[in-house]
Amino acid sequence: MRYASLEVGMIIADGKPIQEILAMIASYQKIVLAGCKGCVTVCSAGGEKEVGILASALRLARQAEGNPIEIKEISLERQCDTEYLEPLRRDIDGYQAVLSIACGAGVQFVAEKFRKHPILPGVNTTFIGVTEEQGVWTERCQSCGNCLLDQTGGICPIARCSKSLLNGPCGGSKTGKCEIDSQVDCGWQLIYDRLKELGQLDKLEKVMPVKDWSKSRDGGPRKRVREDLKI
Amino acid sequence: MKSGSHLEKILTGGQFAVTGELGPPKGADVAIIERKAKLLKGNVDAINVTDNQTAIVRMSSIAVSALLKQMGLEPTMQMVCRDRNRIAMQSDIFGAYALGIRNILCLSGDHQKFGNHPTAKNVFDLDSIQLIQTVKKMRDEHKVLSGDEIEGPPQMFIGAAANPFADPFEFRVIRLAKKAAAGVDFIQTQCIYDMDKFERFMQMVRDRGLQEKIFILAGVTPLKSVGMARYMKEKVAGMEVPDEIINRMKSAGKEKAREEGLKICVEQIQRLKNIPGVHGIHLMAIEWEEVVHEIVERAGLLPRPIM
């Protein structure tokens, strides 16, 4: 047995509103609803359980419209790895489209591998984050490609400051909260508190230089190659 | 002289500076700018032109600054990091200088959430401290950020903001020191109502000797009403209004609110004049330019020096 959810990074997603999904699939009578046992299972957005719930909701809604739909439910080990897409290959031919509730990477990878079928997204992929408590997920990383957590007490200003400031906090930080919302922590207050605990406040005296955003998505789509692992 | 701007001459000449503020119109109506400019003329040494403040779309700060220059007034062009990347900002700094603008105020910028386009994408390629570094590099090293040589460096007098009332309080002077280290020439503070806290901040500034390296202009905003005082206290990020001020505005009642607001403002200026290390005031009469002359006169700061 594989524990895929424990092996992968945590990409958080959120189910799309059912009306939006119904509009997306309005012209189909037979679809596959494909979940993913990776990150979206952990964040309760696109796993086996959500496949079942969403399929029932869609069937009921379509029935009520007098336009029933047949939905084949399937949950793949992962949608971002070719080998795990095989079970879908067995079923897909009898259906008009695939509604995937994996993250955006999964949806696209399925679309690349199954060229004859429209592949539709059933979730909004939101961020890379953590399970802060049961039922609460929060953002931690923007995958900027150039980690600077050693300088900021292990708290990322790119992801956690609303303005991604490298020399914060700005003038909008009040009682530990961000100017955009009194429920949002000021990332730089967190950094300040952490560095104070570590006895490293001197790190905040240094001007952090202009960032090289070319390692981020600003430099175009990214690719990682390990020649030693290629077959 | 770094820029030869009027404001730089006032400050380096040891005069107590008075700067004002002009919010550009939400449209292309030049008459609005002319009306506000007339009210400020002769009462302030330079006029800050805000850059889409609170993220509401207005005429660009560069255009309004150039118009003020044509009207014979000295602008301080505000520039925020929210809307432009390093390419656009450096390009606009060249353009601003070519149009006769000599003062720039480098700011992070209010988050777009507050404005009339909350669904916009923000930029923040640079932050305000990195923008200071950038302008200084352009001015002193004659290079853009990438290191390429400049054909005609923009000789700007470089400003930035400081908010002594944001948190964490102990960090505020560190942030100011960072701005000084980045190469800022002058600082304008957030509106001050809590004078005691500002005095504590200035003590920390003097402990680090920052007042010797940079010019500090203390921000003041006259209160129109008790409602405005409460709004500033509760709704404006990083603003502190002591109960004493709110009570004074409340006691004055509707009839005497204007007079009480001006009186508080003039008293604040008198006190600020006596704080060591304060080199001037930045008078932000938000959509109330009519009272600028009276405040500056009553504070004993007229006539403004001709340099």
Interface residues (C-beta under 8 A of the other chain):
Chain A: S162 K163 S164 L165 L166 N167 G168 P169 C170 G171 G172 S173 K174 T175 G176 E179 I180 D181 C186 Q189 Y192 D193 L201 L204 E205 V207 M208 P209 V210 K211 W213
Chain B: C81 R82 R86 S108 G109 D110 H111 K113 F114 N122 F124 D125 L126 D127 S128 I129 Q130 Q133 T134 L145 A161 A162 N163 A166 D167 P168 F171 I174 R175 A177 K178 A181 A182 Q190 A237 G238
